[in-house]
Amino acid sequence: MEERKKKMKTIRKLLRDDNAFGVVEIVLIIIVVVALVIIFREEIMSLVTSAFGTISEKSSGLINT
């Protein structure tokens, strides 16, 4: 009987602990970010390709000057 009370006390303590909720929130944020990356993959790739193209053009202009 005493063992059961200890287990119940431990369960209540864990339910009141807020640290576990932080982990769940972080996992949910990661899931949302991954989903957005998957959904907008083409747009992101286009943006990155354009940015690196511009950087390449500008840097070659500086080097050749």
trRosetta pair geometry for C-beta under 8 A, 3 or more apart (Angstrom, degrees):
i j d omega theta_ij theta_ji phi_ij phi_ji
1 4 5.8 -52 -156 30 35 113
1 5 6.9 35 149 -18 65 103
2 5 5.7 -52 -154 33 36 113
2 6 6.6 38 149 -20 65 104
3 6 5.7 -54 -153 34 34 113
3 7 6.5 34 151 -19 66 104
4 7 5.7 -53 -150 35 34 111
4 8 6.4 32 153 -17 66 106
5 8 5.7 -54 -146 38 31 111
5 9 6.2 34 154 -21 65 107
6 9 5.7 -54 -148 36 30 113
6 10 6.4 31 153 -20 64 105
7 10 5.6 -55 -150 35 32 112
7 11 6.4 32 153 -19 66 105
8 11 5.6 -52 -147 35 33 112
8 12 6.4 34 154 -18 65 104
9 12 5.8 -53 -148 37 31 111
9 13 6.3 34 152 -22 63 107
10 13 5.6 -54 -148 35 31 115
10 14 6.4 31 154 -18 65 105
11 14 5.8 -54 -149 36 32 110
11 15 6.4 31 153 -19 65 106
12 15 5.7 -56 -148 36 32 111
12 16 6.5 24 156 -13 65 109
13 16 6.0 -63 -151 40 29 106
13 17 6.5 40 149 -36 63 103
14 17 5.5 -45 -149 17 35 119
14 20 7.2 50 -179 -24 82 147
17 20 5.8 78 101 -2 102 101
18 21 5.4 -50 -166 31 60 116
18 22 7.0 67 142 -26 76 96
19 22 5.7 -47 -160 24 43 116
19 23 7.3 42 149 -17 67 99
20 23 5.8 -51 -159 30 41 112
20 24 6.7 39 147 -17 68 104
21 24 5.5 -52 -150 37 40 113
21 25 6.3 42 152 -21 69 104
22 25 5.7 -54 -148 35 31 112
22 26 6.4 31 155 -19 65 105
23 26 5.8 -55 -149 35 31 110
23 27 6.4 30 153 -18 65 106
24 27 5.8 -55 -149 37 31 111
24 28 6.4 30 154 -18 65 107
25 28 5.7 -56 -148 37 31 111
25 29 6.4 33 154 -20 65 105
26 29 5.7 -53 -148 35 32 112
26 30 6.5 33 153 -19 64 105
27 30 5.7 -54 -150 36 32 112
27 31 6.4 34 151 -21 64 105
28 31 5.6 -52 -148 34 33 114
28 32 6.4 33 154 -18 65 104
29 32 5.8 -55 -149 36 32 111
29 33 6.4 31 154 -18 66 106
30 33 5.8 -55 -146 37 31 110
30 34 6.3 30 156 -17 66 107
31 34 5.9 -55 -147 38 29 110
31 35 6.3 30 154 -20 64 108
32 35 5.7 -55 -148 37 30 113
32 36 6.4 30 154 -19 65 105
33 36 5.8 -54 -149 36 31 110
33 37 6.4 32 153 -19 64 105
34 37 5.7 -53 -149 36 32 112
34 38 6.4 32 153 -18 65 105
35 38 5.7 -55 -149 36 31 111
35 39 6.2 30 154 -19 66 108
36 39 5.6 -54 -143 38 32 111
36 40 6.0 -7 169 15 68 111
37 40 6.7 -73 -133 57 22 83
37 41 6.4 59 157 -81 61 76
37 44 6.7 -10 -144 -14 70 164
38 41 5.9 -11 -152 -43 27 112
40 43 4.6 -50 -174 47 88 116
40 44 5.5 94 122 -28 90 98
41 44 5.8 -60 -146 38 27 110
41 45 6.2 25 158 -18 65 108
42 45 5.8 -55 -146 37 29 110
42 46 6.3 30 155 -20 64 108
43 46 5.7 -54 -147 36 30 113
43 47 6.3 31 154 -19 64 107
44 47 5.7 -56 -148 37 30 111
44 48 6.3 26 156 -15 66 108
45 48 5.9 -56 -144 39 30 108
45 49 6.1 30 157 -19 65 109
46 49 5.9 -56 -144 38 27 111
46 50 6.2 27 156 -18 63 109
47 50 5.8 -57 -148 38 27 111
47 51 6.3 27 155 -20 64 108
48 51 5.6 -54 -145 36 31 112
48 52 6.3 25 159 -13 66 106
49 52 6.1 -58 -145 41 28 105
49 53 6.2 32 154 -22 63 108
50 53 5.6 -55 -147 35 29 114
50 54 6.4 29 155 -17 64 105
51 54 5.8 -56 -151 36 30 110
51 55 6.4 30 152 -18 65 107
52 55 5.4 -50 -143 38 36 114
52 56 6.2 40 155 -23 66 105
53 56 5.7 -54 -148 35 29 112
53 57 6.4 28 154 -17 64 105
54 57 5.8 -53 -146 36 31 110
54 58 6.2 25 158 -14 65 109
55 58 6.0 -59 -145 41 28 107
55 59 6.0 21 160 -15 66 112
56 59 6.1 -58 -140 40 25 105
56 60 6.2 22 161 -17 63 109
57 60 6.1 -59 -146 37 25 106
57 61 6.5 27 154 -20 62 108
58 61 5.6 -56 -152 34 31 114
58 62 6.6 30 152 -18 65 105
59 62 5.6 -51 -149 35 36 112
59 63 6.3 33 154 -18 67 106
60 63 5.7 -52 -142 39 34 110
60 64 6.1 25 160 -12 67 112
61 64 6.2 -61 -139 43 25 103
61 65 6.4 40 157 -41 60 106
62 65 5.9 -48 -151 13 29 119
